[in-house]
Every structure is written in structure tokens, then in C-alpha cells.
Amino acid sequence: MANFAKSNVPRFSVDVYQNPYLPEHGREVNAIVTVTATGGGTRGRAGSLPLPGPPRGPVDAPRDRSQGTPPAAVVLMVDCSGSMDYPPAKMRNAREATRAAVDAVHDGVAFAVVAGTHTAKEVYPGGGRLALADAATRASAKEAVRRLTPGGGTAIGTWLRLADDLLASSDAAVRHGILLTDGRNEHEDPEALREALNACSGRFTCDARGVGTDWEVHEVTGIATALLGTADIVADPAGLATDFTGMMAAAMGKEIGDVALRLWTPQGAEIAFVKQVAPTVVDLTGRRAQAGPRAGDYPTGSWGDESRDYHVCVAVPPAAVGREMLAARVSLVRPRPGDAPEVLGQGLVRALWTDDGAASTALNAQVAHYTGQAELARVIQQGLDARRAGDEGGATAKLGRAVQLAAASGNGETAKLLAKVVDVVDVAAGTVRLKAKVAQADEMTLETRSTKTVRVKKTGN
């Protein structure tokens, strides 16, 4: 069994940005929590010298920690349903993209490739195992991928369950999936997909991509949201190789998994909501896991060298002027089997009651910015839903508000996507006209990317 070189665990910092002042008897405290990880990224890259140990190949993921474990495990799930043959270039590009992604797997990482139709089949290495990446296993995997052919239906839940079984065989610190589909999940009940996502949630993260325009946005984004990954559209299959390589590179940059945001509140205080607000908007409120008296954990997935922002809203018991309290303690934790969780970073959310109206009504710049970004994502979805329902008035109002918010926040990419769906008359006023004809790819791109945000410059607490 191979001995694996240890990578550095990132160092985490937690910064809290808020206006702590409340009017007399005020109850709502809002804060932006910025979590930053630095100092990771030390793994060898694909094509580097092999790690110490005997020759690698298809193996059961090692469980003897004295011998070391793979730094990461990844499963590629490739849609091989019959629709991938229309046009034939779609399947050809999917094969090329998967081969490119395999090339990007770092030495020593455990990996597998799954072909997805109305069933799921492990095409490499086979036998319910993961292979350990080196030049030989990457070459074998690419040869197996070269033989993929389209045929059959689409049942994504079966793909995810097979990926979960494979990844569960590894003790890797980071477990990740990459999923590609070109069609709707027509060969299993929606409940079956929901059950699969519930079963896989917290066990691995997953990036999901839709190729072409015949897939359902809510299915692909739902997979990414449930499994704390990214979602996007690749309208032109020719762009798959670049996208797959980028996804795999990002996955290889992850150094630590199963990280949670732990929020402790004092007696009488309650968490109203928790949302990731950068780089994308993801509502984590309903995913709380109780972590002892007055504390709950919210999953954040895997981390490399990166920074993310979270909006935390706390309802505190009302108090008189001059009172001060700790509204919440924010900790970043990861589990340790048989021991207390490791605390990776910590910050405090405060509440201070004042009769200074200017102080209590001032909006913290970070909170205001991300409140607008969350509204932007919401009104885009509402506007597109109204447009599809034939409600032109509602669609015009919502998408006009989106144009206004995108401009005010400096979200230029979203503004460009909106301009493909509406004609902008007055940006500041949010006055727009719906375009008579909109390319399906443009509408799907706007919907898929509506939750992507721009960050605000941090100027202080």
C-alpha cells in the first residue's frame, strides 16, 4: 500500500463585519462573516514524480492510516444517454472533456469514471474500486473513456449513489464528484433524485454541468446546491474540455473537507438565517445540525486557498439603552473521530443598544451589499418564472429591478446576461422592455448564473 505525502492544512481566519448598534428594544443583528483559508495547495500535480510506495493501480481506498490515505478522491459522472448522440459532436466533446479532466488528476489522488444512463456503470477502474492516479492509471482511464458510447435514458440519482459508494471506500480528506448531463432526469421519479441527494449530502461535494439546452436548470443547480458544489451551463459542447479541466483543477486545490460553520447563541437569542453570499448565494438555514446546547453546525464543504462570505442574522432578546451582549459566536470547525471537533477559526457578533439614531440606523456596507446581491438572485428567478408563465408585467418589473441592482452593486457579468433578455431603457430607474425573442441558451445562462455574486471591498468592522 502506498505511503502518501501529507499536504499542508490551510490556515483559517474569521472576520466579522457589522453595525452592532440597535435602537432601544431592537432585536435583529446582521453580520457578514468572511472566512479565508490560506497556506494549502501543496499537493503534487498530475505528471509529477510518483509518491513513495509500491506501484499503484486500481485499489480499494486505503483505510490503514498508519500507511497514509489519498489526499483526495474524485468520481467523474458522464452522461452517456441516447440524447448525447444528438448531435454526435456532443458525445465526442464529452469524451474529450473527460479525458482532459483525467489528465488533470494529481498523482496519488483516488479516482473513478462512471457512465450514467438510466443506470450507472463504473467504466474505470471497475469492481467497485478507485484507482490511484499516476501516468499508467490516467492512460488506462482515458482509454476506457474513449470507448464510451451513447444509449439509454437518464436517472441521475443512480449516478450519485454509485459515486457515493465509490467515494465511501476512501478515507480521503476531500471527496468530490463532477457530473455532466445533457437532458432531463426522465427515467426516475423526482423523489428518487431527492432521496439520492439527501443520502449523499455531507458525504461528498459535487460540481454539476448542463451541456446544450435540453436539460432542466433547477435539476442541475439543485444537485450543486445540495452537495455544496458549483453549477453552470456549457451551451456549446466545444467548451466542455476547458470547463472540465477548470473544475478538476479547482477540485485538486481542495485541501480539507467536512468543514462546518458553528454558531453558538446565548439564552434568548436565535439564528434567523445563515446564507453563503459569496462567491454564490446559497441558503444554509435549513441545513443546521445541532451541535450541543445553543449551538448548530452549517455545512460549508471542502476548502483550498479561498475566501467566502456568509450573512448571519440573529434575533436577540430586546434590551434597554446601554445594554451590550454577545449575539453569536462564530466558529469554523471540522470533525475529529473520537475527539472534540477542531476549531479552525472564530469570530464574535455583538449587539449594543443605543439612543443614537444615526448609529442604530447606519447600514454596514458589507451587509447592505450582500442583501442587495441576495435580492438580485431572487428577482432574476422570479422574473424568469413570470416570463415563462406569460406574465409580462411581472417579468418586466422583476427583471427591471434586477438591472437596477446589478448596476448598483457593480455586478457587471450579471448585467451583461440581463441585457440579453431585456432591452434596458433606464438603468438607474430599472426601466426595461422584454425582448421579443430570446435565445434559450441566454435565458438558461442567466438563470443558472443568477446566484453568482461580486464581493464588496472590506473597509472595516
HELIX and SHEET records of a PDB file:
HELIX    1   1 ARG A   65  GLN A   67  5                                   3    
HELIX    2   2 GLY A   82  ASP A   85  5                                   4    
HELIX    3   3 PRO A   88  ASP A  103  1                                  16    
HELIX    4   4 ALA A  135  ARG A  146  1                                  12    
HELIX    5   5 ILE A  156  ALA A  168  1                                  13    
HELIX    6   6 PRO A  190  CYS A  200  1                                  11    
HELIX    7   7 VAL A  217  ALA A  226  1                                  10    
HELIX    8   8 PRO A  237  GLY A  239  5                                   3    
HELIX    9   9 LEU A  240  MET A  252  1                                  13    
HELIX   10  10 THR A  285  ARG A  287  5                                   3    
HELIX   11  11 GLY A  357  THR A  361  1                                   5    
HELIX   12  12 ALA A  365  ARG A  388  1                                  24    
HELIX   13  13 GLU A  392  SER A  409  1                                  18    
HELIX   14  14 GLY A  412  LEU A  418  1                                   7    
HELIX   15  15 GLN A  440  THR A  448  1                                   9    
SHEET    1   A 5 ARG A  11  GLN A  18  0                                        
SHEET    2   A 5 GLU A  28  THR A  38 -1                                        
SHEET    3   A 5 GLU A 306  ALA A 315 -1                                        
SHEET    4   A 5 GLU A 270  ALA A 278 -1                                        
SHEET    5   A 5 VAL A 282  ASP A 283 -1                                        
SHEET    1   B 6 TYR A  21  LEU A  22  0                                        
SHEET    2   B 6 ASP A 339  TRP A 353  1                                        
SHEET    3   B 6 GLU A 324  ARG A 336 -1                                        
SHEET    4   B 6 ILE A 256  TRP A 264 -1                                        
SHEET    5   B 6 ALA A 295  TRP A 303 -1                                        
SHEET    6   B 6 ALA A 289  GLN A 290 -1                                        
SHEET    1   C 7 PRO A  58  VAL A  59  0                                        
SHEET    2   C 7 LEU A 130  LEU A 132 -1                                        
SHEET    3   C 7 ALA A 110  GLY A 116 -1                                        
SHEET    4   C 7 ALA A  72  ASP A  79  1                                        
SHEET    5   C 7 VAL A 174  THR A 181  1                                        
SHEET    6   C 7 THR A 205  VAL A 211  1                                        
SHEET    7   C 7 ALA A 231  VAL A 234  1                                        
SHEET    1   D 4 PRO A  58  VAL A  59  0                                        
SHEET    2   D 4 LEU A 130  LEU A 132 -1                                        
SHEET    3   D 4 ALA A 110  GLY A 116 -1                                        
SHEET    4   D 4 ALA A 120  TYR A 124 -1                                        
SHEET    1   E 2 VAL A 422  ASP A 426  0                                        
SHEET    2   E 2 THR A 431  LEU A 434 -1                                        
END                                                                             
